[in-house]
């Protein structure tokens, strides 16, 4: 059985990895007023953050139309027997449900939609693993089982500079956001069962980052950490410093730099930082 792997653009996997593993990507879009841009196709991440600084009205986001999934699945149907379609948490976007609905319309192609319960590079971990196994010739059941095992071992924590973006997206109440801003509280956030929730409230950004790094290093000491990704929202300099400091202490662990692109960046805001890793 020949299996294709599909994901959406919020996984923010490096393009060279997408090309190497033959991953198929459906874009979500970001909207500035009446203008809609498919992320990483019609607007780059750098251009998005430029517009975010220039525009008075904050952008919104939109999921792919069902027709985009149908078009891609019909194209894949010519060369593949099945698709694993791996997506952003259904509690953060309707993309997963749209992929599932489109898959149900296929006559020959088996489409297995998978909710990662994450976005950004934690979502990317699932996609990369599925593509590696598909390229090795593994069957659907084996790949799904591997993804379910991976779910138990992913860790991801992040923080934002401006709480108002999360408030506007319904992730924090107005009172929480106002109080956090007044007290300079930088909540460490994580995702639980697909939803963004506070993990710990920390005073100052420096302490929040130190706490996340401490959790990573605790796992390095007690578990086999395979890959660590440092993620930023137009804040590459700080992400590189975190990466370099970690590499100096743990040179044998693979590291990557990733980013919060336009869609996720709309909800987290500029200056956000995160660290994600998985254990074996």
C-alpha positions, 0 to 999 in steps of 0.5 A: 500500500502506497501512503501519502502524508498530508498536513497543514501549514501550521506545522511549520516544518522546514521546507527542506524536510518537506521536500525530502520526505515528500510531505503535502501541505495545505495552507491556512490563511491570515486576513488583514481587513478584506485581504486574505493571504495563504500563509507561506504562499501569498505571505511570508512570515517576515512580511506578516510580522511587518504588516502586524506592526504597520496595520492598526486592526489586528488580523484574523485567521481562516481554515482551508476550504473543503474544496482545497482538501478535495482537490489535493486528495483527488490528485493523490488518488492517482498515485496513492492508496491511502492518506494520513492527514495530520492536523492542528488541534481541532480545538484550535481550528476546524481544519481537522474536521474539514480534512475528515469531511473531505476524506469521507467524499473520496471513493477509492482513496482511504483518508485517515485524518489525525488530530495532533492536539497541537500546532507548530513544530509539536504538530510537525513531529507527528508529520515527520514521523508519519512520513518517515514510516510511510517512506519505509513502507509501514502500513496505516495501522503501524503508523497510527500506533507510532503516532499515538506512542509519540503523543505520550512523549512530546513536551511543549511549553511557550510564552508570549510577550503580549497577553492581549492576543490570547485574550482576543482569541478567547484563550485568556479572560480580559481580567486575566490579561489586564492583571497579567500585564499590570503585574508583568506576569509571563504565564508559561503556557502548554497544550492540554487535550488540544487547548492552550492553558496556563502551566505556571505563572512566572514574574518576568520573561527571563524567569519564564524562559529559565523555568522552561529550560529547567524542565527540558534539562530535567528530562535530558537527565532522566529520559532519552531526549531525541530532538529539541526545537526552539520556536520564535515569533519574529524573535530569532536572535533569542531563539538562537541564544537559547539553542546555542546555550543548550547545545554547548551543554548537550552537544549530542542532542539534535536541535532545530530552530522553528517559528510561529508563522502567520496563523499561529503568530496571529494568536500568540503575537510577536516576540513569543518563544517556545521550546518543544522536545520529545523523548524515547 
